[in-house]
């Protein structure tokens, strides 16, 4: 399982300093995220949310700040970009023109995101025969 965690300082309703822990991971071939809240002052602890798919911006930003981005790229030109277009449309739910832009980025500077996101895309692309590498 590939995963990343970040902790965000927060304030509890009781007025004490608290911690919000956000996680993003791959489990059984799917991308997941969750957020947990805990306060040492009053003992509150709860799972705020968990879900499959792309994490909300605040979760992604915290993970990127804590660990930096990972970049997915094609190591060399491929004979057909059609399999990559299909994967990006399936996984990212983007339009055909947006998928083309992402494939163009993959071919040059790469696509950046959290490590779990890039590992998830890498696995999906490789299943379709698209060779990709991740720079961390």
Secondary structure, DSSP 8 states (H G I E B T S, - for coil): --EEEEEEEEE-TTSSEEEEEEEEEEETTEEEEEEEEEETTT--EEEEEEEESS--HHHHHHHHHHH--EEEE-SS--S-SHHHHHHHHHHH---HHHHHHHHHHHHTT-EEE-HHHHHHHHHHHHHTT---EEE-
